[in-house]
Amino acid sequence: MPLIRANLKYRHLFGEQVRKDQQFENVPISRNAHDGQFVAVNSEFLAVSCESSGGGSFLILPIDKPGRLSPLNLHKICGHSSAIIDLAWNPFDDRVLATASEDGYVKLWRVADPSEVSPAAELEHNRRLLYTAWHPAAADVLLTASYDCEVAVWADCRLCSTIGHPDHVNSIAWSPDGRLLASTCKDRLARVMDPRSGCTVAKWTCHTGAKISKILFSDDCRLLTTGFSEYSQRQYALWDLNKTSRALHSDEVDSSSGVLLPYYDPDCSLLYLAGRGDGNIRFYEISRGRLHFLNQFSTHSPQKCIAQLPKRALDRSLCEVGRLYRLHVASNVVEPVRVIAPRRGHHVSDIYPPAAAPIPALGADQWLAGANRDPVRVSLSTGEIINPPLPPPQKPQSPPQAPQAQSSSSNGGDPTHQLTPGTLRNIQHLVQAASPPRPTLNSETAASTPADPAAAAPDTAATAAPAGTSCGPEKFSRLLEKFQHLDSPSTEPSPGGDASAAVSNSACGPTADMDSSSGRPDAVSTEELTSQLAAKDVELSSLRKELAFRDMRLMRLEKELQSKESELVYLRTLLRRYGDSRSSQC
C-alpha cells in the first residue's frame, strides 16, 4: 500500500456507508451495458435511468426522501424510443435535466416536481448518443458525443460546431473555464481541442491498451486519464498540456477488467476512482503534480457508476467533503456514501475551500463571441461571492425622442443576470450552506466554545435574530442586491427637460436642429446598428453550420437509400429466379 504524506490536507479522508433506511431501494436501474452516466444528482433531485420495455425512461427522486419505492407509485418519465444511457443536470438550474439516448436525441426536461416533468427542447444527432457534458462556466452550453464519431457543441439549443474523430469517442470533458475540451477515442489517442473553432490543440497516446480510456481536466493545463496498459492492467496518468510526450505521474491500479471511472473534485483537488463492476472507490489527492493515495472504500456489491453531490448540499456538521451515489444493479439500490475528513471545532472551515456557485459566469452569446471566465465561486462559510460573473454587454442608449425603447430590461436577456426561479433556489441553498454548522465537539469543549461566532459579537441586529438564522436573511438580501443591480440610466425624463429644449429651439432656431441632427443620436444609432450587425453575423454563422450539418446528414441518407434500392433489386432477382425454378418443376 502506498505511503500517505504527512502534509496532505485530506490524509485522514475515509468513506462511510449510510444506514439502510437512508438508501433508495427497489429502483429499476437500467441494465444497459454502456459505460455512461446512468445516475445524476443535484441539491434537490436524483435522476436514474430505468429499465423499461419499448423505450427509454427515467425516474426523478427527491434526495431528502430515501427508502423503499413501491412499484405502484413509480412515476417513470418516458420520452425516448430507446434506452437512456447518459444523464446530466444543468449546473446553474436544478430544474433542468439533459438525457441522451440511443435513439439519437438529447432532450432537455423541465422538472417542476418528481411527477411533473415536461420536455423543454430536443437536440438531434445522426446516430445514437454516447455522452453529454454541461459547460462549467457558461449558461445553456452543452457538449454531446455520438456514435457517428462526432462531438457537437450546442448553445441555447443551437448547433455551434461539430468536431470529427477517426473512431468512436470514449469520453469528453470541459476545461475548468470552458476554453478547451478534451476527448479520448478508440484509436488510443487523447485530444485537446478548441470547441468554438474545432482546431486540435494537442493529441497524444494516453494508454496503450485497447479497452476504454477516460479523461478529465484537473486544472487549466493538466489532465488526468484512466485506461489500460498493454497487458490489461488498469492504470492512471497525469499529463501536462504543454508537454504531452511523457506523463507527469502514472501508476497501475490493479488487473480488473472493468472500466476505471474518474470523478474529480476541483475545489479540494480530490480524485475518486470507481471501478465499474466492482465495489471499490479509491481516494486520491492531487498535489505538486502527483497523485497521492489516501484511502479506499470497499463493499461486496458491484457498482455500475457513481454521481457526485454538489458542495452546497453537503452536511458540514459531519465534516462531509463529498457524497457519492452508487448504483447497485443486482440489488436495484442507490446507495449514498459519505466522504468525511474528520476535523474538530474551528478547524472545520479548513476543509471547505470556495466552491462552484450555481450562477453562470457568462452567457452563451458571450462565450460564443470568444469570452472565457473561471466559474463563479462562493465561500461556504460566509456566502460571499469570490469572483462575480461577467457583466452583460452594455446596450447603446436610445435617443431621448423614443423613451419607450428604454423601458426594456437592462439585463439584455442575458442569462447571467436573470433571476429565474432556479437561480433563486440556488441562492437560497448558498445561504443555507453559509449558515454556521452544528458543533461536533464534546460536552466540555462545547460548553467553552460558542456554536456561532456571530452570536458572541455585541451586534444588536445579530442578537435580535433567532438562533441559527442570523446569517441567512442578510446574506440572501446582499446576494439579491448584487444580481438585481441595474447599471443602465433611469428611464424617466428629467424634470424641465421639455422646457429647456423649447428654450434652446427658440433661442437658436434652425442651428439647434442642425446640431441635434449631427450630434449624439446619430452616433448612438451607428453603435446600435453595429451591435445588431454583429449579432446577425453570429446568427448567420450558426445557420450556415447547421445547414452544413443537415447537408451531411442528407448525403448519408441518400447513400443509405441507394444501398436499400440495390438490396431491393437483388431480392427481386432472387424472387424471379425462385418463380422460374418452380414453374420449370411444374
Buried (B, 14 or more C-beta within 10 A) or exposed (E): EEEBBEEBBBBBBBBEBEEEEEBBBEBBBBEBEBBBBBBBBBBBBBBBBBBBEEBBBBBBBEBEEBEEBEEEEBEEBEBBEBBBBBBBBBBBBBBBBBBBBBBBBBBBBBBEEBEEBEEBBEBBBBBBBBBBBBBBBBBBBBBBBBBBBBBBBBBBBBBBBBBEBEEBBBBBBBBBBBBBBBBBBBEBBBBBBBBBEBEEEBBBEBBEBEBBBBBBBBEEEBBBBBBBBEEEBBBBBBBBBEEBEEBBBBBEBEEBEBBBBBBBBBBBBBBBBBBBEBBBBBBBBBBEEEBBBBBEBEBEEBBBBBBBBBBBBBEBEBBBBBBBBBBBBEEBBBBBBBBBBEBEEEEBBEBBBBBBBBBBBBBBBBBBBEBBBBBBBBBBBEBBBBBBBBBBBEBBBBBBEEEEEBEEEBBBEBBBBBEEEBBBBBBBBBBBBBBBBEBBBEEEEEEEBEBBEBBEEEEEEBEEBEEEEBBBEBBBEEBEEBBEEEEBEEEEEEEEEEEEEEEBBEEEEEEBEEEBEEEEBEEBEEEBEEBEEEEEEBEEEBEEBBEEBEEBBEEEEEEEEEEEEEEEEEEEEEEEEEEEEEEEEE
